Amino acid sequence: MCAITIAAKMGAAALKKKEWTDEELDAKSARSKALGLKPNRWTGRGGWTADEVKLLDTLTDAAVANRTGRSMNAARCKRRRVRE
């Protein structure tokens, strides 16, 4: 696992542990509204099927991305995660 991924996971874990006060949540909400931000919504289509994962064994990232309708970066990241 690369150092950036490890650091990101550690940061996410720390934020999940934090108990936010009402004042902190209100401040975050006001800041987001002032910046015109909207809630983050997952728009992905879900997980990888077994057949899509098998493609990673035989095709390049570009070919997997083309066949699955995912980005090359998604294929590259999935390949890295499957190897770990």
C-alpha positions in Angstrom: 0.0 0.0 0.0 1.4 3.4 -0.9 2.2 6.1 1.7 -0.6 8.4 0.5 -3.2 5.7 0.9 -2.0 4.8 4.4 -2.0 8.5 5.4 -5.5 9.0 3.9 -6.8 5.9 5.8 -5.3 7.1 9.1 -6.8 10.6 8.6 -10.2 9.1 7.8 -10.1 6.9 10.9 -9.2 9.9 13.0 -12.2 11.9 11.7 -14.6 9.0 12.3 -13.5 8.8 15.9 -14.0 12.5 16.5 -17.2 13.4 18.3 -18.4 16.7 16.7 -20.1 19.2 18.9 -23.3 20.9 17.7 -21.3 24.2 17.4 -18.7 22.5 15.2 -21.3 20.9 13.0 -23.2 24.2 12.6 -19.9 26.0 11.7 -19.0 23.3 9.1 -22.5 23.6 7.6 -22.4 27.4 7.4 -19.0 27.3 5.8 -20.1 24.7 3.2 -23.2 26.8 2.4 -21.2 30.0 2.1 -18.9 28.2 -0.4 -21.8 26.9 -2.3 -20.9 23.3 -1.6 -23.4 20.5 -1.7 -23.4 17.2 0.3 -21.1 14.6 -1.1 -23.1 11.9 -2.7 -21.7 8.6 -4.0 -22.7 8.4 -7.7 -20.7 5.3 -8.6 -22.3 2.2 -9.9 -21.1 -0.1 -7.2 -18.5 -2.7 -6.8 -16.5 -4.7 -9.3 -18.0 -8.0 -10.6 -15.9 -11.2 -10.5 -15.7 -11.1 -14.4 -14.4 -7.5 -14.3 -11.8 -8.4 -11.7 -10.7 -11.3 -14.0 -10.0 -8.9 -16.8 -7.3 -7.3 -14.7 -5.3 -10.5 -15.0 -5.1 -10.4 -18.8 -5.7 -6.9 -20.1 -4.0 -3.5 -19.7 -5.5 -0.8 -17.5 -6.7 1.0 -20.6 -8.4 -2.1 -22.0 -10.1 -2.9 -18.7 -11.3 0.7 -18.5 -12.6 0.6 -22.0 -14.5 -2.7 -21.5 -15.9 -1.9 -18.1 -16.8 1.8 -18.6 -14.5 2.8 -15.7 -11.6 5.2 -15.7 -8.0 4.0 -16.2 -7.3 5.2 -12.7 -10.1 3.1 -11.3 -8.6 0.0 -13.1 -5.1 0.8 -11.9 -6.3 1.3 -8.3 -8.4 -1.9 -8.4 -5.4 -3.9 -9.8 -3.2 -2.5 -7.0 -5.8 -3.5 -4.3 -6.3 -7.0 -5.7 -2.5 -7.6 -5.6 -2.3 -6.7 -1.9 
